[in-house]
Amino acid sequence: MYIDDIPIPEVWPPLIRKAILHAMALARYTMLGVHAHIHSGDSWDLRMASEVQRRDDEIAMLREELRITQTRLDKIPARNRPHFQRHERLAVLALKAARGWNLKQAAKAFALCPETIARWMSELETYGADSLVQTPEPIDKYPEFVAAIAARMTSVASCLGRRKIAEYFARSGLHLAATTIGRHLKQKGRKPQHPTPPPDDGAAEAASRTIKSRRPNHTWLVDLTTVPIGKGFWCPWSPLSLPQVWPFCYWVCIILDHFSRRIVGFALFRKQPTSREVTDAVEAAIVRAGKTPKYIITDKGTQFFAVNARPENRKQHHYAQWCKAHRIKPRFGAVGKYGSIAIIERFMRTLKDECTRRILVPYGFDHMRDELGAFITWYNEHRPNMALDARTPGEVYDHAAPAPKLCVLPRSKAPPMKLTVSFLAGRRHLPIFRIDKAA
């Protein structure tokens, strides 16, 4: 083949623009492999240098995202831009002090006028921080401290919606509706995270009425999901997706107790696991729990079901033989039917929204397992569930009593509450909220 045989497009710009996407995707593909090779080695210095480089790359991409968003915001007249609320203004001034910005630099960073920053500084010097983060009236009424605590919770964990905030209040004895929380957030100047929330755990429970669990360890659900390391799988060439193997992603197996929603076990894999690897993970969960479930519900993946085999040969599948040996009755979710395995699918969404999409997914296998272990501990012991009457899965699994109804007084006579925030193992995406009566 000669150079003259290569067809040259008449118009170059479209091809060049497409080539840019291919080059960027290829560079990402290559860097994922390089970082993975470094993290699989024994050199601690190289691993630290790789981690620093990865974080620098992430910061550079976040700055580019911010630049693009800022460019669009600058085109909107200042009078028509959304206003910062009181607690956000204090955060702006705090960042201005930490950065050492003058008025012009701070105004440029947040698409404001220098006069606006100066007015906030003057108000801060005159009235103090309370003028920026609290209402003019003292927080001694039921609606006021509800709004203050809810706004504080959303500032700590932006992924919290009004339903989840209501669950935390219920654990302290204040049984409020999600609509009440949403109304107070609007009055405080903070929009709810989910104005029209998707089906929550309670909706998933109602949709899965065919699954009956009478006690812990009566019915387990098992499912698999992929966790991308580089935030996604897309690439511009066929088949438009990166291979679903490490170093591009992890495979995670989750084992969930249907009665309590508690995660009784998990396993991490570098590639799509076999049926034997999945049954080994379930068997390890049985050993830790000390009990064998009566039913295990899965989808019809290749690890659990011989899709292309004849009905008489499906009984020879390894998973079917393993269930028979352990006297477990396997059940399968209905294909295309909402609610068949909705509980564990909802957990997979929680895992990704509240953990893996909020951190830099590590290349190290042991490090990733530690991250998943910390999240599952937080989910089991500290995250309330509305379908469980605001109890945590661990409390239901251990037969703990539900939250007492402490607030039985009218709103005007209800005692003020205070919020205490801590983080599990220092991870900012795993907040632990505690609401108590104010002294």
N, C-alpha and C positions, 0 to 999 in steps of 0.2 A: 504494500500500500504506500502510495506516494503522498506528499504533502498537498499536491493538486487535487487529490481525490477526496480530501476532507472538505465537507460542505461548510462554507463560511456564510453566516447570516448576513443579510443585507443591512440590517439595522442592529448596531452593536449595543446600545444602551440597555434594552431589556435583558439581554444575555448577561451583561456585566452586573446589573442589579441582582439578578438571580445568583450569579457566581459569588457575590458578596455573602449571601445567605449560606451558600454551600461552604464557603471558606470558614465562616464563623462556626457553623455546626461541626465541621471537621476539626477545627481547633478545640472545640469543647470535647468532642469525642476522644481526641488524642490526650488532652489534659486529664480527663477522667482515668484513662489507662495509666498515665504516668504517675498520678497521685496514688492510685491503687497499688502499683508496683512498689512505690516507696513505702507505703504503709504496711505492706506485706513483708518488708525486709527487717533486718535486725538493727539498723542504724537509728539510734534515738535522735541524733542531730538532724538527719535527713527528714525524719518524720515531723519534727518540730518546724523545720524550714518549710516543708510542704503544707503544714497546717497554717502557718503564717501567710504563705502565698495564697492559699485558698481563701482565707479571711480577707486579705487585701483585694482579691478579685471580687468577692461578694460585696465589699464596700464600694468598689468602683462601679459595679452594676447598680447598686442601690442609688448611688449618686447620679447615675445616668437616668434612672427612673425618676428621681426627684427633679432633675433638670428638665425632662420632657414635660412632667406635670406642671412645673413652675412656668414653663414657656406658655402653656395653655392658660394658666391662671392669670398671667400678666396681661393677656389680651382682654380680660374682663375689667370694666371700669371699677375703680376702687369703691365707689359708692354701692355697687351691685354685688360685691363679693360677700361671702358668708362671714358673719361676725364670730370672733372668739368669745367663748364663755368665760366666766370668772376664774374657774380653776385652770383653764387653758392659758389665760393671760399671765398668771403667776408662773406657769411652766415656761412660757416664752421669755419672761424676765429672768428666770433662773438659768435658762440656757444662754441668754445674752451675757449674764455674769460669768458663767463657766467658760464661754468662748472668748470673753474679753472684747466683745463687739461694741462699737459705738452705735449711735442711733441710726445712722445711715446703713450700716452693715446689717443690723438686726431687722430693719424695715425691708431691706432687699431680700433677706432670707425667707421672710414670711409674707411677702407681697403686701406690705403695709406702708403707711406713710410715716416718716420720722416723727411728725407731730403726734401721731397716735401713740407711739412708743413713749414719747416724752410725757404725754398725759397720763399714761399708766404708771410711769415712774413717779410722777407728782402725786398721784392718788395713793401709791404705795407708801410714800414718805409721810403723807398727811394722815391716812387712816390705818396704815399697817396692812398686813397680809389678809386680815379678816375681810377687808373690803373687796378683795378680789376672789376669794374662795368661798365665802359664806354669804347667806342672805342678811339683810340689815337687821331682821328680827332675830332674837336668840332661838337656838334650836331646842325648844322645850315642848314642842307639840308633835303629835304623832306624824302628821304629813311631813313636817320639816326634817326630822331626823331620818325618816325613811328616804327622802330625796337625797339628803347629804350622804348617807351610807351607800345608797345605790350608785350615786355619781362617783364616789371614791372607789367602789368595786369595779366599775367600768373603766376607770382610769388605770387601775392596776392590771386588770385582765380585759382587754378590749374585746375578746371573743365572747364575753358573757352576754347573754340575752336576758330579756325580762323574765322568762320562765326559770332560767337557772338562778337568777337573783332571788326570785320568790322561793325557790327551794332552800337557799341558804337562810332566808328569814324564817322559813318553817322549822328549820332545825333549831333555831333559837326560841321557838315558841310563838313567833308572830306569823300567823297563817294569813297571807295576803294573796290576792289573785294577781296573775301576770298582768292583767290590764291595769291594775292599781299601780304596779311598779312602773309600767310604761307611761302612765299619766304623770307620776311624780318626776320621772326622768325628763319628760317634756317641759314640765314647769321649772325644773332645774336648768334647762337649756341643753340637755343631753338627749339626743334621739336614741330610742332603743336600737339595739344591734339588729334585731329581726322584727320589723314592724309587722310582717306577715310571716310568722315563723313556720318552718317546715314541720312535718310530722315528728313529734318528739317521742321519747320512750313510751309515754302513755298511749300515744296513737299507735305505735308499733305493737303494743300489747293488745289493744283492742282489735287490731287487724289480724292477729295471730291466735284467734280463739280456738283453733283446732289443736293447739299444743297445750296439754294439761300437765302441769308440774305440781305435785302435792307436797314436796319437801326438797331441801337441798340435795344435790347429787342424784335426783330422780331422772332428770333429762339434761343432757349436755348438747351444746351446739359446737360444731367444728367448721372452720372456714379458713381459707387462705387469701392473702392479698399481697400485692407488691408495693414496696416503698422505694421510690426513685431516689437515688443519691444526688443527682444533679437537678432536682426540682421538676423534671419532666422527661418524657421519652421521645419527643418529636424531633425529627431531623428532615431536611428537605429532599432526601433521595429515597427511592423505593427500598423497603416497604413503608417509608415515612415513620419509622419507629426504630429506636435502638433495641438491641437484644435485651431481653428481660432476664439478665444474669448479672452477677457481680463482675465488674465494678460499677455497673450502671444502676443496679437496684438490689434490694434484698427481698427475699420471700419470707413472709411472716405467717405462722400458723397460730391461730387463736382458739382456745378451748374455753367455752363460757357455760356457766351453770344457768339454766333457763329460769329456775325459780328465784334465785337471788340476784341475777345479773353479774355475779362475781366471776372474774377471770381466774379459773383454777389452774391454768397452765398456758404456756406459749413456747414456741420454738422458732429459731431463726435459721435461715438457709441462704446459701449463696446462689442457688439456682432452684428451679421448680422441683420441689421434693417428690420422691416416689411414694407409693402407697405404704411401703414398709417404714420409711422415715416418719411419715405422719402417724402411723399406728404406734411407733416407738415413743413419739411425743405424747400421745394420748395415754399410753401405758405408764409413762413417767408421771403424768398428772394423777392417774389413779393411785399410784404408790404414795404420792404426797398427800392426797386427800384421804387415803385410808378406806375409800369406798369405791365401788364400781357402779356407774350409772345403769339404769334399766334401759334407757333409750339414748341413742346418739343420732342427732339430726344433722345432715350435711346437704350440700348441693350434689349435682351429678357430675362432678369433676372426675378426671381420670384417676385420681387417687382413691376415689370411693366407689366408682361405678364404671363397668366396662361398657362404654357407650356403643361401640360397634360390634360387640359380641352378641351371639345368639342368647336367648333367654336361658337355655339350659347350661350355657357356659359362664353366665354371670355369677353363678354360685361358686365358681372356682376362683373368683377374684380374691386377691390377698386380703383386702379389707373385709370382705364377707366371711372369709375363713377365720380371720382374727376375731370378729364380733361373735361368731359362733363358739369359738374356743373360750371366750370370756363371758358367755351367756348374756350378751348385749344384743338388743333388737335394733338393727339399723333402720333409720327412716330417712326419706329424701324430701327436700323441699319441692313443691310443685313448680314446674318450669313456667315462667311468665306470670305467676300468681303473686301479687303483692302480699306480704305478711307471712309467707311460708317460713322464711328464716330471717325475718326483718330485725329481730333483736340483735343478732350478731352483725348483721350488715350495718345497723345503726352504730354499733361500737366501732366498726372499721372506720366509719366517717369521723367519729369522735377522735379516734387515734390519729388520724391524719390532720384534722382541723386544729386540734389542741396540742399536738406533739410534733409529728414529723415535718409539718409545714411551717412550724415556728422555730425550728432549729436548723443548724447545718448538719445534715445527716452525716455521721462520721464514716470514714472508710474502714476503720478498725472494727473487726468482727466483735471482739469482746467489748469495745466501747459502745457499739450499737446495742448489744445485748443489755448493757447496764442502763442505757437510756430507756429501752423498752421496759426493763424491770422497774425503774423509778416511776415511769408513767402508770404502769399497771398497779403499783402500790398506791399511788395517789388516787387512781380511779376507784380502787376497791375500798379504801379507807377514808378518803376525804372528800370525794365528789358526790353530792346528794343526787338522788334520782326521784323525779316526780312520780313515776310509776310505783315506787316503793314508799310512798308517803314521806318523801324527803329524807329517807334514811339512805345510808350508803350500802352498796352491795355487801360489804363485809359485815355490817350490822345485821342485815337480813340473814346472811349465811350463818352467823353465830347466834341467831335468835335474840338479838338485842331489842330492847323496848323502843317504840317510836318516840319522836320528839314530844315533850309535854306541851300542853297549851298554856303557856305562861301568861299570854296577853288576853285577859278576859274582861278588861276594863274598856269603857268607851274611848274613842280616839283622843279626846281632849284630856283624859286622865291617864293615858298609857305612859309608862315610865320611859324616859329617853334611853337609847341604846348607844353603845360604842362599838367600833369595828377594830379588830386586831388582825393584821395581815402578816403571815410568814410564808416561806417558800420551802418546799420539800427539797432537801439536799442542795439548797442554794440555786435551784433552777427557777428562773423567773416565769417560765410558762406553766409552772405547777404551783399556783397560789393556794394557801390554806387560809380560809376566812373563818373568823370566830366573832360572833355578835353576842355581846353581853349587856346587861343592864349598866347604865352609867352610874358612877358613884355619886 
